[in-house]
Amino acid sequence: GEHMKRDMELCRLILLEMEQNDRLDITDINDMESKGYTLDQIIYHCRLLYEHGFIEECVISCVLGKVVTFIVEGLSWEAHDFIASIREDTIWNKTKDVITQKGLPMAIDVVKEVSQAVITSMVQGTIKGLLQ
C-alpha cells in the first residue's frame, strides 16, 4: 500500500464518530470519504487506534478493494478521556496551533498534554473573569 502518515485530524474524526454510537459503520466511512479521506486511510487509522488501545474491536477485511467485513466498535476509557479533551473545536484548534508553533510532534501524548494545558489556561481565565 501507499506510505501512510498518521493524521491526527482523522483520528479525532473517527473517535468523535464512534463516541456518537460506540461503533463505525459504512455511512460514517462515506462521510469521512466525503471529507477527502480514502478508505485505505480510514482503515489504517482505525487499526492504529485499535493498536493504541483506544478501540476495543477492529475486524476489517477487503476483497478486491471492497470492504467485506467492517467491525470497528467499543471505545476504551482512555479514548473517552482523550475525546473529552479535544472535542471542542476551539480547544482542538488552539492545541494544534501550540503544537505547530513550538514544533512539537503531533503525537497522542503531546496532544493530550497540550490540550490539558489549553483547558487549564481557559479555566483559569474564566475564574479570573468571574472574580473581577
N, CA, C and O atoms as a GROMACS GRO file, in nm:
protein
  528
    1GLY      N    1   0.083  -0.122   0.000
    1GLY     CA    2   0.000   0.000   0.000
    1GLY      C    3   0.085   0.125   0.000
    1GLY      O    4   0.207   0.120   0.013
    2GLU      N    5   0.017   0.238  -0.015
    2GLU     CA    6   0.088   0.367  -0.017
    2GLU      C    7   0.148   0.393   0.120
    2GLU      O    8   0.104   0.338   0.221
    3HIS      N    9   0.249   0.478   0.122
    3HIS     CA   10   0.310   0.514   0.251
    3HIS      C   11   0.212   0.602   0.328
    3HIS      O   12   0.170   0.707   0.279
    4MET      N   13   0.178   0.559   0.447
    4MET     CA   14   0.078   0.632   0.526
    4MET      C   15   0.144   0.718   0.632
    4MET      O   16   0.240   0.678   0.697
    5LYS      N   17   0.090   0.838   0.647
    5LYS     CA   18   0.128   0.923   0.758
    5LYS      C   19   0.011   0.924   0.854
    5LYS      O   20  -0.105   0.922   0.814
    6ARG      N   21   0.044   0.929   0.983
    6ARG     CA   22  -0.065   0.935   1.079
    6ARG      C   23  -0.125   1.076   1.077
    6ARG      O   24  -0.053   1.176   1.082
    7ASP      N   25  -0.255   1.082   1.069
    7ASP     CA   26  -0.327   1.208   1.059
    7ASP      C   27  -0.416   1.224   1.182
    7ASP      O   28  -0.515   1.154   1.198
    8MET      N   29  -0.377   1.318   1.269
    8MET     CA   30  -0.449   1.335   1.394
    8MET      C   31  -0.592   1.385   1.371
    8MET      O   32  -0.681   1.356   1.451
    9GLU      N   33  -0.613   1.461   1.263
    9GLU     CA   34  -0.749   1.507   1.231
    9GLU      C   35  -0.841   1.386   1.208
    9GLU      O   36  -0.954   1.381   1.255
   10LEU      N   37  -0.787   1.289   1.134
   10LEU     CA   38  -0.866   1.170   1.103
   10LEU      C   39  -0.889   1.086   1.229
   10LEU      O   40  -0.997   1.031   1.249
   11CYS      N   41  -0.786   1.076   1.313
   11CYS     CA   42  -0.803   1.003   1.440
   11CYS      C   43  -0.915   1.067   1.521
   11CYS      O   44  -1.001   0.997   1.576
   12ARG      N   45  -0.914   1.198   1.527
   12ARG     CA   46  -1.017   1.270   1.603
   12ARG      C   47  -1.155   1.246   1.543
   12ARG      O   48  -1.252   1.224   1.614
   13LEU      N   49  -1.161   1.252   1.410
   13LEU     CA   50  -1.287   1.230   1.340
   13LEU      C   51  -1.344   1.091   1.371
   13LEU      O   52  -1.463   1.077   1.401
   14ILE      N   53  -1.259   0.990   1.363
   14ILE     CA   54  -1.302   0.852   1.390
   14ILE      C   55  -1.353   0.840   1.534
   14ILE      O   56  -1.458   0.782   1.558
   15LEU      N   57  -1.278   0.897   1.628
   15LEU     CA   58  -1.317   0.887   1.769
   15LEU      C   59  -1.447   0.962   1.797
   15LEU      O   60  -1.531   0.914   1.873
   16LEU      N   61  -1.463   1.079   1.736
   16LEU     CA   62  -1.587   1.156   1.756
   16LEU      C   63  -1.707   1.082   1.697
   16LEU      O   64  -1.815   1.081   1.756
   17GLU      N   65  -1.687   1.020   1.580
   17GLU     CA   66  -1.795   0.941   1.519
   17GLU      C   67  -1.832   0.825   1.611
   17GLU      O   68  -1.950   0.796   1.632
   18MET      N   69  -1.730   0.759   1.664
   18MET     CA   70  -1.756   0.642   1.749
   18MET      C   71  -1.819   0.681   1.881
   18MET      O   72  -1.894   0.603   1.941
   19GLU      N   73  -1.789   0.801   1.926
   19GLU     CA   74  -1.848   0.847   2.052
   19GLU      C   75  -2.001   0.857   2.037
   19GLU      O   76  -2.075   0.835   2.133
   20GLN      N   77  -2.047   0.890   1.916
   20GLN     CA   78  -2.190   0.904   1.891
   20GLN      C   79  -2.266   0.774   1.919
   20GLN      O   80  -2.368   0.774   1.987
   21ASN      N   81  -2.214   0.662   1.864
   21ASN     CA   82  -2.288   0.536   1.886
   21ASN      C   83  -2.198   0.415   1.905
   21ASN      O   84  -2.235   0.302   1.873
   22ASP      N   85  -2.077   0.441   1.959
   22ASP     CA   86  -1.986   0.334   2.002
   22ASP      C   87  -1.933   0.246   1.889
   22ASP      O   88  -1.862   0.149   1.914
   23ARG      N   89  -1.967   0.280   1.764
   23ARG     CA   90  -1.915   0.200   1.653
   23ARG      C   91  -1.912   0.283   1.527
   23ARG      O   92  -1.972   0.390   1.519
   24LEU      N   93  -1.841   0.231   1.429
   24LEU     CA   94  -1.838   0.294   1.297
   24LEU      C   95  -1.916   0.206   1.203
   24LEU      O   96  -1.910   0.083   1.214
   25ASP      N   97  -1.988   0.266   1.110
   25ASP     CA   98  -2.048   0.186   1.005
   25ASP      C   99  -2.018   0.249   0.869
   25ASP      O  100  -1.946   0.348   0.860
   26ILE      N  101  -2.075   0.191   0.766
   26ILE     CA  102  -2.041   0.233   0.630
   26ILE      C  103  -2.079   0.380   0.604
   26ILE      O  104  -2.009   0.449   0.531
   27THR      N  105  -2.190   0.426   0.663
   27THR     CA  106  -2.227   0.567   0.640
   27THR      C  107  -2.122   0.661   0.699
   27THR      O  108  -2.094   0.766   0.642
   28ASP      N  109  -2.064   0.624   0.815
   28ASP     CA  110  -1.958   0.705   0.873
   28ASP      C  111  -1.837   0.711   0.779
   28ASP      O  112  -1.774   0.815   0.763
   29ILE      N  113  -1.808   0.596   0.719
   29ILE     CA  114  -1.695   0.588   0.625
   29ILE      C  115  -1.722   0.680   0.506
   29ILE      O  116  -1.634   0.754   0.462
   30ASN      N  117  -1.845   0.675   0.454
   30ASN     CA  118  -1.881   0.762   0.342
   30ASN      C  119  -1.866   0.910   0.378
   30ASN      O  120  -1.820   0.990   0.297
   31ASP      N  121  -1.906   0.945   0.502
   31ASP     CA  122  -1.890   1.082   0.549
   31ASP      C  123  -1.743   1.123   0.548
   31ASP      O  124  -1.709   1.232   0.503
   32MET      N  125  -1.657   1.034   0.596
   32MET     CA  126  -1.514   1.064   0.602
   32MET      C  127  -1.455   1.074   0.463
   32MET      O  128  -1.368   1.158   0.437
   33GLU      N  129  -1.502   0.988   0.373
   33GLU     CA  130  -1.454   0.994   0.234
   33GLU      C  131  -1.497   1.126   0.170
   33GLU      O  132  -1.423   1.184   0.091
   34SER      N  133  -1.616   1.172   0.206
   34SER     CA  134  -1.663   1.300   0.150
   34SER      C  135  -1.579   1.416   0.204
   34SER      O  136  -1.576   1.524   0.145
   35LYS      N  137  -1.511   1.394   0.317
   35LYS     CA  138  -1.421   1.497   0.371
   35LYS      C  139  -1.280   1.482   0.315
   35LYS      O  140  -1.188   1.552   0.358
   36GLY      N  141  -1.263   1.394   0.219
   36GLY     CA  142  -1.136   1.385   0.149
   36GLY      C  143  -1.042   1.274   0.192
   36GLY      O  144  -0.926   1.271   0.150
   37TYR      N  145  -1.090   1.182   0.277
   37TYR     CA  146  -1.006   1.070   0.318
   37TYR      C  147  -1.035   0.948   0.233
   37TYR      O  148  -1.149   0.927   0.191
   38THR      N  149  -0.932   0.868   0.207
   38THR     CA  150  -0.953   0.745   0.130
   38THR      C  151  -0.989   0.632   0.226
   38THR      O  152  -0.962   0.638   0.346
   39LEU      N  153  -1.052   0.529   0.171
   39LEU     CA  154  -1.087   0.411   0.250
   39LEU      C  155  -0.962   0.352   0.316
   39LEU      O  156  -0.965   0.314   0.433
   40ASP      N  157  -0.853   0.346   0.240
   40ASP     CA  158  -0.726   0.294   0.294
   40ASP      C  159  -0.681   0.372   0.417
   40ASP      O  160  -0.638   0.315   0.516
   41GLN      N  161  -0.692   0.504   0.408
   41GLN     CA  162  -0.652   0.589   0.520
   41GLN      C  163  -0.740   0.562   0.643
   41GLN      O  164  -0.690   0.552   0.755
   42ILE      N  165  -0.871   0.551   0.619
   42ILE     CA  166  -0.965   0.529   0.729
   42ILE      C  167  -0.935   0.396   0.799
   42ILE      O  168  -0.931   0.389   0.922
   43ILE      N  169  -0.915   0.292   0.719
   43ILE     CA  170  -0.885   0.160   0.774
   43ILE      C  171  -0.753   0.162   0.852
   43ILE      O  172  -0.744   0.109   0.962
   44TYR      N  173  -0.652   0.225   0.793
   44TYR     CA  174  -0.521   0.234   0.856
   44TYR      C  175  -0.531   0.301   0.994
   44TYR      O  176  -0.471   0.255   1.090
   45HIS      N  177  -0.608   0.409   1.001
   45HIS     CA  178  -0.620   0.484   1.126
   45HIS      C  179  -0.706   0.411   1.229
   45HIS      O  180  -0.682   0.422   1.350
   46CYS      N  181  -0.806   0.337   1.182
   46CYS     CA  182  -0.884   0.252   1.274
   46CYS      C  183  -0.791   0.150   1.338
   46CYS      O  184  -0.797   0.125   1.459
   47ARG      N  185  -0.705   0.090   1.256
   47ARG     CA  186  -0.611  -0.012   1.308
   47ARG      C  187  -0.512   0.050   1.406
   47ARG      O  188  -0.480  -0.010   1.508
   48LEU      N  189  -0.463   0.170   1.373
   48LEU     CA  190  -0.370   0.240   1.463
   48LEU      C  191  -0.435   0.265   1.598
   48LEU      O  192  -0.375   0.241   1.703
   49LEU      N  193  -0.560   0.314   1.595
   49LEU     CA  194  -0.630   0.344   1.720
   49LEU      C  195  -0.658   0.217   1.800
   49LEU      O  196  -0.658   0.217   1.923
   50TYR      N  197  -0.681   0.109   1.727
   50TYR     CA  198  -0.702  -0.021   1.790
   50TYR      C  199  -0.572  -0.067   1.858
   50TYR      O  200  -0.573  -0.112   1.972
   51GLU      N  201  -0.462  -0.055   1.786
   51GLU     CA  202  -0.331  -0.096   1.840
   51GLU      C  203  -0.293  -0.011   1.961
   51GLU      O  204  -0.224  -0.058   2.052
   52HIS      N  205  -0.338   0.112   1.961
   52HIS     CA  206  -0.307   0.204   2.073
   52HIS      C  207  -0.397   0.179   2.193
   52HIS      O  208  -0.378   0.238   2.300
   53GLY      N  209  -0.495   0.090   2.176
   53GLY     CA  210  -0.584   0.058   2.287
   53GLY      C  211  -0.702   0.153   2.302
   53GLY      O  212  -0.770   0.154   2.404
   54PHE      N  213  -0.726   0.235   2.197
   54PHE     CA  214  -0.838   0.328   2.203
   54PHE      C  215  -0.969   0.262   2.159
   54PHE      O  216  -1.077   0.295   2.207
   55ILE      N  217  -0.956   0.168   2.066
   55ILE     CA  218  -1.073   0.097   2.011
   55ILE      C  219  -1.065  -0.048   2.056
   55ILE      O  220  -0.959  -0.110   2.052
   56GLU      N  221  -1.178  -0.101   2.100
   56GLU     CA  222  -1.176  -0.234   2.160
   56GLU      C  223  -1.188  -0.348   2.060
   56GLU      O  224  -1.139  -0.458   2.086
   57GLU      N  225  -1.254  -0.324   1.949
   57GLU     CA  226  -1.265  -0.428   1.848
   57GLU      C  227  -1.247  -0.369   1.709
   57GLU      O  228  -1.307  -0.267   1.676
   58CYS      N  229  -1.165  -0.435   1.629
   58CYS     CA  230  -1.138  -0.385   1.495
   58CYS      C  231  -1.112  -0.504   1.403
   58CYS      O  232  -1.003  -0.561   1.401
   59VAL      N  233  -1.215  -0.541   1.327
   59VAL     CA  234  -1.202  -0.650   1.230
   59VAL      C  235  -1.243  -0.596   1.094
   59VAL      O  236  -1.360  -0.569   1.070
   60ILE      N  237  -1.145  -0.582   1.007
   60ILE     CA  238  -1.172  -0.526   0.875
   60ILE      C  239  -1.111  -0.618   0.771
   60ILE      O  240  -0.993  -0.654   0.780
   61SER      N  241  -1.191  -0.658   0.673
   61SER     CA  242  -1.131  -0.733   0.563
   61SER      C  243  -1.186  -0.682   0.430
   61SER      O  244  -1.303  -0.645   0.418
   62CYS      N  245  -1.099  -0.681   0.333
   62CYS     CA  246  -1.133  -0.633   0.200
   62CYS      C  247  -1.105  -0.743   0.098
   62CYS      O  248  -1.009  -0.819   0.111
   63VAL      N  249  -1.190  -0.751  -0.002
   63VAL     CA  250  -1.166  -0.840  -0.115
   63VAL      C  251  -1.175  -0.756  -0.242
   63VAL      O  252  -1.277  -0.692  -0.269
   64LEU      N  253  -1.066  -0.758  -0.320
   64LEU     CA  254  -1.061  -0.680  -0.444
   64LEU      C  255  -1.101  -0.535  -0.420
   64LEU      O  256  -1.178  -0.476  -0.497
   65GLY      N  257  -1.048  -0.477  -0.312
   65GLY     CA  258  -1.071  -0.336  -0.285
   65GLY      C  259  -1.209  -0.302  -0.232
   65GLY      O  260  -1.241  -0.185  -0.214
   66LYS      N  261  -1.292  -0.404  -0.207
   66LYS     CA  262  -1.423  -0.378  -0.147
   66LYS      C  263  -1.425  -0.430  -0.004
   66LYS      O  264  -1.376  -0.539   0.025
   67VAL      N  265  -1.482  -0.349   0.085
   67VAL     CA  266  -1.489  -0.389   0.225
   67VAL      C  267  -1.593  -0.500   0.242
   67VAL      O  268  -1.710  -0.482   0.208
   68VAL      N  269  -1.549  -0.613   0.295
   68VAL     CA  270  -1.639  -0.725   0.319
   68VAL      C  271  -1.683  -0.725   0.466
   68VAL      O  272  -1.801  -0.738   0.497
   69THR      N  273  -1.586  -0.712   0.554
   69THR     CA  274  -1.615  -0.706   0.698
   69THR      C  275  -1.566  -0.574   0.752
   69THR      O  276  -1.453  -0.532   0.724
   70PHE      N  277  -1.649  -0.508   0.830
   70PHE     CA  278  -1.606  -0.383   0.892
   70PHE      C  279  -1.670  -0.375   1.031
   70PHE      O  280  -1.782  -0.328   1.047
   71ILE      N  281  -1.595  -0.423   1.130
   71ILE     CA  282  -1.642  -0.418   1.268
   71ILE      C  283  -1.542  -0.332   1.346
   71ILE      O  284  -1.434  -0.378   1.381
   72VAL      N  285  -1.581  -0.209   1.371
   72VAL     CA  286  -1.496  -0.120   1.449
   72VAL      C  287  -1.585  -0.066   1.559
   72VAL      O  288  -1.671   0.019   1.536
   73GLU      N  289  -1.563  -0.117   1.681
   73GLU     CA  290  -1.651  -0.072   1.789
   73GLU      C  291  -1.586  -0.076   1.925
   73GLU      O  292  -1.485  -0.143   1.945
   74GLY      N  293  -1.646  -0.003   2.019
   74GLY     CA  294  -1.602  -0.002   2.157
   74GLY      C  295  -1.487   0.094   2.181
   74GLY      O  296  -1.375   0.071   2.136
   75LEU      N  297  -1.515   0.203   2.253
   75LEU     CA  298  -1.410   0.297   2.290
   75LEU      C  299  -1.363   0.266   2.431
   75LEU      O  300  -1.444   0.236   2.520
   76SER      N  301  -1.233   0.272   2.452
   76SER     CA  302  -1.178   0.249   2.586
   76SER      C  303  -1.196   0.375   2.672
   76SER      O  304  -1.230   0.482   2.622
   77TRP      N  305  -1.172   0.358   2.801
   77TRP     CA  306  -1.177   0.468   2.897
   77TRP      C  307  -1.084   0.580   2.852
   77TRP      O  308  -1.120   0.698   2.853
   78GLU      N  309  -0.962   0.542   2.813
   78GLU     CA  310  -0.861   0.638   2.769
   78GLU      C  311  -0.909   0.716   2.648
   78GLU      O  312  -0.887   0.837   2.637
   79ALA      N  313  -0.976   0.645   2.555
   79ALA     CA  314  -1.028   0.711   2.436
   79ALA      C  315  -1.133   0.815   2.473
   79ALA      O  316  -1.134   0.925   2.417
   80HIS      N  317  -1.220   0.781   2.566
   80HIS     CA  318  -1.323   0.877   2.611
   80HIS      C  319  -1.259   1.001   2.672
   80HIS      O  320  -1.303   1.113   2.648
   81ASP      N  321  -1.155   0.980   2.753
   81ASP     CA  322  -1.083   1.093   2.812
   81ASP      C  323  -1.019   1.180   2.705
   81ASP      O  324  -1.026   1.303   2.710
   82PHE      N  325  -0.958   1.114   2.609
   82PHE     CA  326  -0.890   1.185   2.500
   82PHE      C  327  -0.990   1.270   2.422
   82PHE      O  328  -0.965   1.387   2.393
   83ILE      N  329  -1.104   1.210   2.387
   83ILE     CA  330  -1.207   1.282   2.313
   83ILE      C  331  -1.260   1.400   2.394
   83ILE      O  332  -1.281   1.509   2.340
   84ALA      N  333  -1.281   1.376   2.523
   84ALA     CA  334  -1.333   1.483   2.609
   84ALA      C  335  -1.243   1.606   2.602
   84ALA      O  336  -1.291   1.719   2.605
   85SER      N  337  -1.112   1.583   2.594
   85SER     CA  338  -1.019   1.697   2.597
   85SER      C  339  -1.006   1.767   2.462
   85SER      O  340  -0.961   1.882   2.457
   86ILE      N  341  -1.044   1.702   2.353
   86ILE     CA  342  -1.029   1.769   2.222
   86ILE      C  343  -1.158   1.775   2.141
   86ILE      O  344  -1.155   1.799   2.020
   87ARG      N  345  -1.271   1.753   2.207
   87ARG     CA  346  -1.399   1.754   2.135
   87ARG      C  347  -1.430   1.892   2.080
   87ARG      O  348  -1.469   1.907   1.964
   88GLU      N  349  -1.412   1.995   2.164
   88GLU     CA  350  -1.445   2.132   2.122
   88GLU      C  351  -1.346   2.182   2.018
   88GLU      O  352  -1.225   2.171   2.034
   89ASP      N  353  -1.401   2.236   1.909
   89ASP     CA  354  -1.316   2.287   1.800
   89ASP      C  355  -1.220   2.395   1.848
   89ASP      O  356  -1.104   2.399   1.806
   90THR      N  357  -1.267   2.483   1.937
   90THR     CA  358  -1.180   2.592   1.984
   90THR      C  359  -1.057   2.535   2.054
   90THR      O  360  -0.945   2.580   2.031
   91ILE      N  361  -1.079   2.435   2.140
   91ILE     CA  362  -0.968   2.373   2.213
   91ILE      C  363  -0.878   2.296   2.116
   91ILE      O  364  -0.755   2.303   2.126
   92TRP      N  365  -0.938   2.223   2.024
   92TRP     CA  366  -0.862   2.145   1.926
   92TRP      C  367  -0.775   2.237   1.841
   92TRP      O  368  -0.656   2.209   1.821
   93ASN      N  369  -0.832   2.346   1.791
   93ASN     CA  370  -0.756   2.437   1.705
   93ASN      C  371  -0.642   2.505   1.780
   93ASN      O  372  -0.532   2.521   1.728
   94LYS      N  373  -0.671   2.546   1.904
   94LYS     CA  374  -0.567   2.609   1.986
   94LYS      C  375  -0.455   2.508   2.016
   94LYS      O  376  -0.337   2.543   2.013
   95THR      N  377  -0.494   2.385   2.044
   95THR     CA  378  -0.396   2.278   2.071
   95THR      C  379  -0.305   2.259   1.950
   95THR      O  380  -0.183   2.250   1.964
   96LYS      N  381  -0.366   2.251   1.831
   96LYS     CA  382  -0.286   2.232   1.709
   96LYS      C  383  -0.193   2.351   1.686
   96LYS      O  384  -0.078   2.333   1.646
   97ASP      N  385  -0.243   2.473   1.711
   97ASP     CA  386  -0.160   2.594   1.694
   97ASP      C  387  -0.036   2.587   1.782
   97ASP      O  388   0.075   2.612   1.736
   98VAL      N  389  -0.057   2.553   1.910
   98VAL     CA  390   0.054   2.547   2.005
   98VAL      C  391   0.156   2.442   1.959
   98VAL      O  392   0.277   2.468   1.959
   99ILE      N  393   0.106   2.324   1.922
   99ILE     CA  394   0.195   2.216   1.879
   99ILE      C  395   0.277   2.257   1.757
   99ILE      O  396   0.397   2.231   1.750
  100THR      N  397   0.210   2.322   1.661
  100THR     CA  398   0.278   2.367   1.538
  100THR      C  399   0.381   2.477   1.570
  100THR      O  400   0.495   2.470   1.525
  101GLN      N  401   0.338   2.577   1.648
  101GLN     CA  402   0.427   2.689   1.681
  101GLN      C  403   0.552   2.643   1.753
  101GLN      O  404   0.662   2.692   1.727
  102LYS      N  405   0.536   2.548   1.843
  102LYS     CA  406   0.650   2.502   1.923
  102LYS      C  407   0.728   2.390   1.853
  102LYS      O  408   0.829   2.341   1.905
  103GLY      N  409   0.681   2.349   1.737
  103GLY     CA  410   0.749   2.242   1.663
  103GLY      C  411   0.747   2.109   1.734
  103GLY      O  412   0.842   2.031   1.725
  104LEU      N  413   0.637   2.082   1.806
  104LEU     CA  414   0.624   1.955   1.879
  104LEU      C  415   0.568   1.847   1.788
  104LEU      O  416   0.503   1.878   1.689
  105PRO      N  417   0.592   1.720   1.821
  105PRO     CA  418   0.535   1.613   1.740
  105PRO      C  419   0.384   1.603   1.764
  105PRO      O  420   0.336   1.623   1.875
  106MET      N  421   0.310   1.573   1.658
  106MET     CA  422   0.165   1.557   1.669
  106MET      C  423   0.137   1.414   1.716
  106MET      O  424   0.078   1.334   1.643
  107ALA      N  425   0.180   1.385   1.839
  107ALA     CA  426   0.161   1.251   1.895
  107ALA      C  427   0.050   1.257   2.000
  107ALA      O  428   0.025   1.363   2.059
  108ILE      N  429  -0.014   1.145   2.023
  108ILE     CA  430  -0.130   1.144   2.111
  108ILE      C  431  -0.097   1.199   2.250
  108ILE      O  432  -0.174   1.276   2.306
  109ASP      N  433   0.017   1.159   2.306
  109ASP     CA  434   0.053   1.206   2.440
  109ASP      C  435   0.076   1.357   2.441
  109ASP      O  436   0.039   1.425   2.537
  110VAL      N  437   0.137   1.408   2.335
  110VAL     CA  438   0.161   1.552   2.324
  110VAL      C  439   0.028   1.626   2.312
  110VAL      O  440   0.005   1.727   2.378
  111VAL      N  441  -0.060   1.575   2.226
  111VAL     CA  442  -0.192   1.634   2.207
  111VAL      C  443  -0.265   1.639   2.342
  111VAL      O  444  -0.328   1.739   2.376
  112LYS      N  445  -0.256   1.529   2.417
  112LYS     CA  446  -0.323   1.522   2.547
  112LYS      C  447  -0.269   1.628   2.643
  112LYS      O  448  -0.345   1.703   2.704
  113GLU      N  449  -0.136   1.634   2.654
  113GLU     CA  450  -0.071   1.730   2.744
  113GLU      C  451  -0.109   1.874   2.707
  113GLU      O  452  -0.150   1.953   2.792
  114VAL      N  453  -0.094   1.905   2.579
  114VAL     CA  454  -0.118   2.042   2.534
  114VAL      C  455  -0.266   2.080   2.549
  114VAL      O  456  -0.298   2.191   2.593
  115SER      N  457  -0.355   1.988   2.513
  115SER     CA  458  -0.498   2.021   2.526
  115SER      C  459  -0.534   2.044   2.672
  115SER      O  460  -0.616   2.130   2.704
  116GLN      N  461  -0.473   1.965   2.762
  116GLN     CA  462  -0.496   1.986   2.906
  116GLN      C  463  -0.449   2.125   2.948
  116GLN      O  464  -0.517   2.194   3.024
  117ALA      N  465  -0.333   2.164   2.897
  117ALA     CA  466  -0.278   2.297   2.932
  117ALA      C  467  -0.368   2.408   2.877
  117ALA      O  468  -0.392   2.509   2.943
  118VAL      N  469  -0.417   2.388   2.756
  118VAL     CA  470  -0.508   2.485   2.694
  118VAL      C  471  -0.635   2.497   2.779
  118VAL      O  472  -0.681   2.607   2.808
  119ILE      N  473  -0.689   2.382   2.818
  119ILE     CA  474  -0.811   2.380   2.901
  119ILE      C  475  -0.785   2.449   3.035
  119ILE      O  476  -0.866   2.530   3.081
  120THR      N  477  -0.670   2.416   3.097
  120THR     CA  478  -0.635   2.476   3.226
  120THR      C  479  -0.628   2.628   3.217
  120THR      O  480  -0.681   2.698   3.302
  121SER      N  481  -0.561   2.678   3.111
  121SER     CA  482  -0.548   2.824   3.098
  121SER      C  483  -0.684   2.888   3.071
  121SER      O  484  -0.710   2.999   3.116
  122MET      N  485  -0.772   2.817   2.997
  122MET     CA  486  -0.906   2.869   2.973
  122MET      C  487  -0.987   2.873   3.103
  122MET      O  488  -1.060   2.969   3.130
  123VAL      N  489  -0.972   2.768   3.183
  123VAL     CA  490  -1.043   2.760   3.311
  123VAL      C  491  -0.995   2.874   3.403
  123VAL      O  492  -1.076   2.941   3.467
  124GLN      N  493  -0.862   2.894   3.407
  124GLN     CA  494  -0.807   3.000   3.493
  124GLN      C  495  -0.856   3.137   3.446
  124GLN      O  496  -0.888   3.223   3.528
  125GLY      N  497  -0.861   3.157   3.314
  125GLY     CA  498  -0.913   3.281   3.258
  125GLY      C  499  -1.058   3.303   3.297
  125GLY      O  500  -1.099   3.414   3.330
  126THR      N  501  -1.134   3.195   3.292
  126THR     CA  502  -1.277   3.201   3.326
  126THR      C  503  -1.295   3.237   3.473
  126THR      O  504  -1.379   3.320   3.508
  127ILE      N  505  -1.214   3.174   3.560
  127ILE     CA  506  -1.223   3.201   3.704
  127ILE      C  507  -1.185   3.346   3.732
  127ILE      O  508  -1.252   3.415   3.809
  128LYS      N  509  -1.076   3.393   3.669
  128LYS     CA  510  -1.036   3.533   3.685
  128LYS      C  511  -1.150   3.625   3.646
  128LYS      O  512  -1.183   3.720   3.718
  129GLY      N  513  -1.212   3.594   3.532
  129GLY     CA  514  -1.324   3.675   3.484
  129GLY      C  515  -1.440   3.678   3.583
  129GLY      O  516  -1.504   3.781   3.603
  130LEU      N  517  -1.464   3.565   3.645
  130LEU     CA  518  -1.574   3.554   3.742
  130LEU      C  519  -1.546   3.635   3.867
  130LEU      O  520  -1.638   3.689   3.930
  131LEU      N  521  -1.417   3.644   3.905
  131LEU     CA  522  -1.381   3.706   4.031
  131LEU      C  523  -1.359   3.856   4.021
  131LEU      O  524  -1.338   3.923   4.122
  132GLN      N  525  -1.365   3.909   3.900
  132GLN     CA  526  -1.341   4.053   3.884
  132GLN      C  527  -1.463   4.135   3.922
  132GLN      O  528  -1.460   4.258   3.915
   0.00000   0.00000   0.00000
